[in-house]
Amino acid sequence: MRSLPVIFDRECDKADAFINGILGYLHLNHDILGFTSPIKKVSLTLTLMQEEKVAGWVHNIGEFLDTLSPAVNNIPLLWDEFLIEFKEQFQDTQAANNVTGLEIACSL
């Protein structure tokens, strides 16, 4: 069985691997009760984001989750929007353009 990805610490060069690890873990466990729930997917991902550098963002997303009704808001769009927000906050937007090996810029 695939293990959970390592704790994410806001390093932009590790964001893609982190999300790919989450997605792989979720795919592997799709038949386990709850693993298809968008709210639980977001919650699981947030539990693996524990470093001080991401604490504020994690707290804000957690506060938002607390306002949702599982009966009404537990829809695929929630997970899709979370991935968009994660990408905007943490993923390297310059990696595809970095052909010289210089330091990668992050949109932080």
Order of alpha helices (4+ residues) and beta strands (2+ residues): alpha-alpha-alpha-alpha-alpha
